[in-house]
Amino acid sequence: MKELFFPDRWVRSAYEIDYRGLYEEGIRGLIFDIDNTLVYPNAPADERAKRLLAQLRKMGFQTVILSNNTGKRAGTFAREVGSPVVTKALKPLPHKYREAMRLMGTDERTTAFIGDQIYTDIWGANNADVLSILTDPLTQKEEFWIRWKRRLEAPVRRKIRMRQENGR
């Protein structure tokens, strides 16, 4: 059984993931968080995000944006990157992760989630029993309540780092 707060993988950036390797492992659906995962907090879709998601779909992946945000912010972003969106996700609850899988036509074995927060993104992905990939945040310049959550995440991140260094 998965440890709720521990990702299956931890990478520096969503832009450095070995997506070809994921495809070879059988992953066909990718669920993405937006803020501090694909773009800076509250930023619009940039060329890098648009290019990444287009390349992933060209490789054969289905993509969905999953956000706790409302439809306006997340919907605009998703349209700009050409992906469906699931809003008001209430992460870490698993039901919207499952809705994203239904949109993509994938299941738990063929889906991965990519996000930067442990207590929302990763916990939710683990609750939904999909491959969870934690990224480092793109910036430390965040809203107060997110910075507060980062302090709570720090001990878990240290433990994850220690496990990676020890090859576990």
Secondary structure in CASP SS format (residue, H / E / C, confidence):
PFRMAT SS
TARGET T0000
AUTHOR 0000-0000-0000
METHOD secondary structure of the structure
MODEL  1
M C 1.00
K C 1.00
E C 1.00
L C 1.00
F C 1.00
F C 1.00
P C 1.00
D C 1.00
R E 1.00
W E 1.00
V E 1.00
R C 1.00
S C 1.00
A H 1.00
Y H 1.00
E H 1.00
I C 1.00
D C 1.00
Y H 1.00
R H 1.00
G H 1.00
L H 1.00
Y H 1.00
E H 1.00
E C 1.00
G C 1.00
I C 1.00
R C 1.00
G E 1.00
L E 1.00
I E 1.00
F E 1.00
D C 1.00
I C 1.00
D E 1.00
N C 1.00
T C 1.00
L C 1.00
V E 1.00
Y C 1.00
P C 1.00
N C 1.00
A C 1.00
P C 1.00
A C 1.00
D C 1.00
E H 1.00
R H 1.00
A H 1.00
K H 1.00
R H 1.00
L H 1.00
L H 1.00
A H 1.00
Q H 1.00
L H 1.00
R H 1.00
K H 1.00
M H 1.00
G C 1.00
F C 1.00
Q E 1.00
T E 1.00
V E 1.00
I E 1.00
L E 1.00
S C 1.00
N C 1.00
N C 1.00
T C 1.00
G H 1.00
K H 1.00
R H 1.00
A H 1.00
G H 1.00
T H 1.00
F H 1.00
A H 1.00
R H 1.00
E H 1.00
V H 1.00
G C 1.00
S C 1.00
P C 1.00
V E 1.00
V E 1.00
T C 1.00
K C 1.00
A C 1.00
L C 1.00
K C 1.00
P C 1.00
L C 1.00
P C 1.00
H H 1.00
K H 1.00
Y H 1.00
R H 1.00
E H 1.00
A H 1.00
M H 1.00
R H 1.00
L H 1.00
M H 1.00
G C 1.00
T C 1.00
D C 1.00
E H 1.00
R H 1.00
T H 1.00
T E 1.00
A E 1.00
F E 1.00
I E 1.00
G E 1.00
D C 1.00
Q C 1.00
I H 1.00
Y H 1.00
T H 1.00
D H 1.00
I H 1.00
W H 1.00
G H 1.00
A H 1.00
N H 1.00
N H 1.00
A C 1.00
D C 1.00
V C 1.00
L E 1.00
S E 1.00
I E 1.00
L E 1.00
T E 1.00
D C 1.00
P C 1.00
L C 1.00
T C 1.00
Q C 1.00
K C 1.00
E C 1.00
E C 1.00
F H 1.00
W H 1.00
I H 1.00
R H 1.00
W H 1.00
K H 1.00
R H 1.00
R H 1.00
L H 1.00
E H 1.00
A H 1.00
P H 1.00
V H 1.00
R H 1.00
R H 1.00
K H 1.00
I H 1.00
R H 1.00
M H 1.00
R H 1.00
Q H 1.00
E H 1.00
N C 1.00
G C 1.00
R C 1.00
END
